[in-house]
Structure formats: C-alpha cells, structure tokens
Amino acid sequence: MNDAPAPNTLSNSLTPEMMEALWLPFTANRKFKRSPRVFDGAQGMYYTTREGRQILDGMAGLWCVNAGHGQRKIVEAIKAQAEQLDFVSSFSMTHSLAFEFAHAIAQVTPGDLNHVFFANSGSEAVDTALKMARAYHVARGEAGRTRLIGRSRSYHGMGWGGLSVAGMARHRKDFGPLLPEVSHLNHHYVPQKNAFSRGRPAWGAQLANELEQMTVVHDPSTIAAVIVEPVVGSGGVLPPPVGYLERLREICDKYGFLLIFDEVITGFGRLGTAFGSEMLGVTPDIITCAKGMTNAAVPMGGVIVNQKVWDAFTSGPEETIELFHGYTYSAHPLACAAGLATLEVHRDLDLYARTRRAAQRWEEAAHALKGEPHVFDIRNIGLLAAIQLDPRPGAIGTRGAEVNELCYEAGILIRNTVDTLVLSPPLIIEDAEIDRIFDTIRTALKKIA
Ligand SMILES: Cc1ncc(COP(=O)(O)O)c(C=O)c1O
C-alpha cells in the first residue's frame, strides 16, 4: 500500500516549519512568507491560488508557458513517456524521442541552424553556447579567440558564463570575480530618441558600430563571440532598433566572431514566429533556447548551431568526442516528449499566426496607457510589453511594486522590474483578456501616488 499523503492533503496543511524549509530564488523570503502567493493549479490563461482564486496569468508563468497552462496533449505525452522510459543517459547512448525532437526543432529554425544540443535550462544553454564558441575557435586553430562580448541590461541566466556576459550590476555584485576576457556593449535604449516606439524603434542602428570600435582595444583575433538577446527581456523589454541586429551581424562576419542570439524568451512563438530571429530577419550562428520549448511543463534548454559551427567540431577523426561537455539530464525523455507535444500544439493552434494577430491589439492596448499617471515609456513587440513608470522620488521601485500588488488583488499576475511593469502572457490570450490586463493596470496607475 502506498501511504504517502495525497498531494492535496500536503498542500492543505502548510505548516510554519514547511514554510521555513523553502528558500525561494530572487525573492525576499521572509517578507514573502508573511503573505505568500501560492498557486496550486493552472488551466489555460489562469492560475488557481491555494485559496481558490482565479488569477489571469499576464506573464505566461515566467515568459514560458507559451501555449497556455495544462495543454492536454503535453500532459498526456509526459504521462505516456513516464510509463515508457523514465531515463536514459545521453553520453554515448540516447532514445528515439531525442532524435525526433532535435529534428522537429531543426524544421522550425531559421537558416542552417540544424544541430541541437540539449541542456536543462536557459542558464545551462547559455553556458554551453559560450563554451562551444571558444571550443569552436580552438577546433579551427584559433585558440587565441577567447574574448566574449555581452551587453549592458542583458540577462543570460545564472551560470558563471551567463552572469559574466550579462549586464545587470545587481545580479553580478555579490559573486566575486566573474569570467575574465569579457567585454560589454552598451544597450540600445535611449528614451530621448526612442521612447514610445511601437515595435522596433526607428532610431539606433548606428549604436551597433560600438562592436567594431571595440576592436581598437581588443584585437579582433582575440574575440570569440558576441551574445545578445535579440529583444532584451528581463532587462525591461527592449526591442532592437531597426537595422541594429543587421549591423551586429555584418561586423561579426567581417571579423569572424560568432553571433549568439539568446532566444530563451523569444524562442517558440513569442514574437509570432518560431524563433525571434525569423521575425527580426537576422540569422545568428548559435541560438540558445529554453522556457517555451516544452511549454515549461518539464525543464529543458537547448543550443542550436549552424552548419559552419557543426562542421568545425566534426572535422576531426570520427572516433573523437567533439565536445567535452554535457549534462546528466540532457535530452531527458520527459522533456523531449513534452517538447514534441508542444510543437504539435503550436501547429494545432496555428499559434504563431494567432500571436501575430493578437500582437496588434496588444500594441494598441499597451500604448493606450500613454498619458496615464506616472507613465514614462511604453514598449512592445510580439506578445511582450513594458510600461516604464517614473520612480517615486526617494523610493525607487515602490510604484512598480504597488501596481503589481493592486493588479494581483484584481486577479492579474504581472511582473515589475523595479518601476518597469513587464508583461508576457500565454500566446493563446483572447482580446477580452488583453483589454482586462491593460484596464487593470490603468486603474492601478490612477490609484497610486
Ligand atoms: C534571455 C534569457 N537567457 C537565459 C535565461 C535563464 O534561463 P533559466 O532561468 O531557465 O536558467 C533567461 C531566464 O529568464 C532569459 O530570459
């Protein structure tokens, strides 16, 4: 007999000891536990809280449940796979779904990005991509190319590599020396020039020339790769200026740098195409992905490389291990099953076309907040948006936090990065839900001081 308590019994009796045992990431744990947000169910666009409230999910979990919660096909695929094969290592062995999922991804990637390496999160994907970039140059006989170039305001996860190339001071501050041989571009957000842009700002392509200027200090033969989010996500939803990514691509080609797009947020439909690179019209050498890849139902990350990168690794003798890198759970069977079902659901729902349609109303509704109290800027692209508020003098972040709380009380889940409200709903969002999100924010803005 199985005498373990049923899950509901457990969650209905949260004791102070249980609360104490959990250390939540990126959270003020002690404050949080005084009035915790606890979600015990989810379906479609909605979470169900422990108290039974329905909360409209304006964040797709954490930029990840792109096809909406509880998609049956995905749930059934995970169940069936758990019955069939719980685990097999990927070190010199694998399972059929790993091939199938890699192939299915290669069908929807831009250009010749056709080779997929599986990791378990965005952070692992980024660290893998950075290691691949250096190893790629070693394989080509240019071992001197070690410098990695990131950008300010970027987020690339929490591994040492991702943190080193990322551009958020507070994230880096407590963790001592990060990777050497890293430089950062400036970000492209210049509100005097591109505030209230709809989609990509018209101004700012020339800011990418900074990459070329870096070669004055760092000889190009020492630079391995440039990594950017094609649309900055956690740093406040910053779409790239028209022409900016194209210019980065040109400079990378001129000097032999690999261009890595971190598509952990923009991958799998967020911009109305399978990958953001397709919508933005610029193809990198390497894409990192995670989140929407499995609809977040099972953790997974991936690194997708083009033929040039693959060829460099596979030019040696056949018996050589090409990359001394990997994870126990690379290509986990449950994740591959969830991922294949996710792509099927995307096709069933014609999700990318649907996202492109919804994005039009989304843009209108977001920009209709212009002129409301405290609104400093509004940005959008695909089904992403940011509403940046003027900080309250002497109390930075309080306006953002108060709007977040008022929205939650009204049944809407949003995020705030300091005083910037960020939104990234499931891509199945309906017009009425779009309106409800922005109307709720409007009401909250009118209420706060
Ligand atoms: C662009 C980007 N890269 C990497 C990551 C890290 O992903 P994970 O939290 O799955 O490690 C994130 C997470 O939000 C992200 O937005």
The ligand as a Tripos MOL2 file, in Angstrom:
@<TRIPOS>MOLECULE
LIG
   16    16     1     0     0
SMALL
NO_CHARGES

@<TRIPOS>ATOM
      1 C1         17.3290   35.6360  -22.1630 C.3       1 LIG1
      2 C2         17.4530   34.6360  -21.0520 C.ar      1 LIG1
      3 N1         18.5090   33.8160  -21.0150 N.ar      1 LIG1
      4 C3         18.6650   32.9040  -20.0560 C.ar      1 LIG1
      5 C4         17.7390   32.7750  -19.0610 C.ar      1 LIG1
      6 C5         17.9350   31.7650  -17.9870 C.3       1 LIG1
      7 O1         17.0160   30.7310  -18.0950 O.3       1 LIG1
      8 P1         16.7680   29.7530  -16.8580 P.3       1 LIG1
      9 O2         16.1130   30.5540  -15.7920 O.co2     1 LIG1
     10 O3         15.8990   28.6710  -17.4520 O.co2     1 LIG1
     11 O4         18.0970   29.2200  -16.4500 O.co2     1 LIG1
     12 C6         16.6110   33.5980  -19.0480 C.ar      1 LIG1
     13 C7         15.6090   33.4990  -17.9910 C.2       1 LIG1
     14 O5         14.7030   34.3020  -17.8660 O.2       1 LIG1
     15 C8         16.4670   34.5680  -20.0670 C.ar      1 LIG1
     16 O6         15.4330   35.4080  -20.0860 O.3       1 LIG1
@<TRIPOS>BOND
     1     1     2 1
     2     2     3 ar
     3     2    15 ar
     4     3     4 ar
     5     4     5 ar
     6     5     6 1
     7     5    12 ar
     8     6     7 1
     9     7     8 1
    10     8     9 2
    11     8    10 1
    12     8    11 1
    13    12    13 1
    14    12    15 ar
    15    13    14 2
    16    15    16 1
@<TRIPOS>SUBSTRUCTURE
     1 LIG1         1 GROUP 0 **** ****
